[in-house]
Amino acid sequence: MNKPRQSARFVFSKPLVKLSIANLVLLCVAVFTVGAQDGGTSAGGKWMKFASEDKMTAAKTVRFELEADNPLREGDPNPKVIVFCTNGKLSLGDFHPNARLGPPDHPSFWGRPQMEVRVRVDDHHSNHGWNWVNGHFLAMDKGTTRELIGASIFKIEFETPRGSRIAEFSPAGLDQTLVRQACGITPKKP
């Protein structure tokens, strides 16, 4: 006698679904913003500022980019840190190594893959678990982003398939008034 086939059921908690959808939306905004904007203006020091407005929602998006002082390998593009802001609030801060990332080494509290990185802000060193996004970039935490915008020296040690690498940045000179207006954040000392 044939028994009726039971389908598998997945149970999702509402907060987890909302968090996943929010992260997906932020990732799409970041990818769209990076691809849709051409040219930029100086934001002070080595920083560049890119601004746009969404034609449908009128959301104002500002992106601050800082290119690393060093390539990870000869001939490769330099790593970047990118700070995204939407409608006057910080959306996310990303580290784009422009190289293949190593695998994530632990899950976050919410189960997202993370990579442990070591960060130097001026004379202070600390370890952070940053969200590993499909092996393409690492999402920085808000505290580190605030430390970055006020730092003179900023270095990130992270893992690649070929071992540890260090990206070195010179963030000094960023116009803090522009950042406060675009993102609603101020620098933080480590």
C-alpha positions in Angstrom: 0.0 0.0 0.0 1.4 3.4 -1.0 1.6 5.9 1.8 1.0 9.6 1.0 4.3 11.4 0.5 5.0 14.1 3.1 6.8 17.2 2.1 9.6 18.7 4.1 8.7 21.7 6.1 11.1 24.5 7.0 10.5 26.7 10.0 11.8 30.2 9.8 11.7 32.7 12.6 10.4 36.1 11.7 13.4 38.0 13.0 15.8 35.8 11.0 13.8 36.2 7.8 13.6 40.0 8.3 17.4 40.2 9.0 18.1 38.1 5.9 15.9 40.2 3.7 17.5 43.4 5.1 21.0 42.1 4.4 19.9 41.1 0.8 18.5 44.6 0.2 21.7 46.3 1.5 23.8 44.0 -0.7 21.7 44.9 -3.8 21.9 48.6 -3.0 25.7 48.3 -2.6 26.1 46.4 -5.9 23.7 48.8 -7.7 25.4 51.9 -6.3 28.9 50.7 -7.2 27.9 49.9 -10.7 25.6 53.0 -11.3 27.9 55.8 -10.3 30.7 57.3 -12.5 33.3 59.7 -11.3 33.4 61.3 -7.9 34.8 64.2 -6.0 37.5 64.5 -3.4 36.3 64.1 0.1 39.7 65.1 1.6 42.9 63.2 1.8 42.9 60.1 -0.4 39.1 59.7 0.0 36.6 59.9 -2.9 32.9 60.7 -2.6 30.2 59.5 -5.0 26.6 60.6 -4.7 23.4 59.6 -6.4 19.7 59.7 -6.1 17.4 56.8 -6.8 14.9 57.9 -9.6 12.0 55.8 -8.1 12.4 56.3 -4.4 14.4 59.6 -4.3 16.7 57.9 -1.8 20.0 59.8 -1.6 23.0 57.5 -1.6 26.5 58.6 -0.8 29.6 56.4 -1.0 33.0 57.2 0.4 35.9 55.1 -1.0 39.5 54.8 0.2 42.0 52.8 -1.9 44.8 51.0 0.0 48.4 52.2 -0.3 49.5 48.7 -1.4 48.3 46.0 -3.8 48.2 42.5 -2.3 50.0 41.1 -5.4 51.9 42.9 -8.1 49.5 43.9 -10.9 46.3 43.4 -8.9 44.1 46.4 -8.1 44.5 47.8 -4.6 42.1 46.8 -1.9 39.4 49.4 -0.9 37.2 50.3 2.0 33.8 51.6 1.1 31.4 53.4 3.4 27.8 53.5 2.1 25.2 55.9 3.5 21.5 56.3 2.5 19.3 59.2 3.4 21.7 60.6 6.0 22.4 57.3 7.8 25.3 54.8 7.6 24.1 51.7 5.7 27.3 49.7 5.8 31.1 49.7 5.7 32.8 47.2 3.5 36.3 45.9 3.0 36.9 44.8 -0.6 40.3 43.1 -0.8 40.2 42.8 -4.7 41.7 39.3 -4.1 40.2 36.0 -3.2 39.2 35.7 0.4 39.9 32.6 2.5 37.0 30.7 3.8 35.0 32.0 6.8 36.3 30.7 10.1 33.2 30.9 12.3 29.5 31.8 12.3 28.1 35.0 13.7 25.5 35.0 16.5 22.8 34.9 13.7 24.6 32.1 11.9 26.1 34.2 9.1 29.6 33.2 8.0 32.3 35.4 9.4 36.1 35.9 9.2 38.3 36.9 12.1 40.4 39.9 11.1 43.0 41.9 13.0 42.7 45.7 12.6 45.2 48.4 13.5 43.8 51.9 14.0 46.7 54.3 14.7 48.5 52.6 17.7 45.6 50.3 18.7 45.1 46.7 17.6 41.9 44.7 17.9 40.3 41.5 16.5 36.9 41.6 14.8 34.5 39.0 13.3 33.3 40.6 10.0 30.5 39.1 7.9 32.0 37.2 5.0 29.8 38.0 1.9 30.0 35.3 -0.7 33.8 35.4 -0.6 33.9 38.8 -2.3 34.1 41.2 0.6 33.8 41.6 4.3 31.2 43.8 6.0 32.8 45.9 8.7 31.1 46.7 12.0 29.9 50.2 12.8 32.5 50.8 15.5 35.4 50.0 13.2 33.9 52.2 10.5 33.8 55.1 13.0 37.4 54.4 14.0 38.4 54.3 10.3 37.0 57.8 9.5 39.0 59.4 12.2 42.3 57.5 11.9 45.7 58.4 10.4 46.8 54.7 10.1 44.4 51.9 9.2 45.5 48.3 8.5 43.5 45.1 8.0 45.1 41.6 8.3 42.9 38.9 6.8 43.1 35.4 5.3 43.4 34.4 1.7 43.9 30.9 0.2 47.6 31.8 0.2 47.8 32.9 3.8 47.5 36.1 5.8 47.7 39.4 3.9 47.7 43.0 5.2 46.0 45.9 3.4 47.4 49.3 4.5 45.4 52.5 4.3 46.0 56.2 4.9 42.6 57.6 5.9 43.8 61.0 7.3 42.3 64.1 5.8 38.7 62.9 5.3 36.3 65.9 5.6 34.3 65.0 8.7 31.6 67.5 7.9 30.8 65.6 4.7 30.6 62.3 6.5 28.4 63.7 9.3 26.0 65.1 6.8 25.9 62.0 4.5 26.1 59.3 7.2 25.1 60.8 10.5 28.3 59.4 12.2 31.3 60.9 13.8 34.8 59.5 14.4 35.5 57.3 17.4 38.8 56.7 19.1 39.7 53.0 19.6 
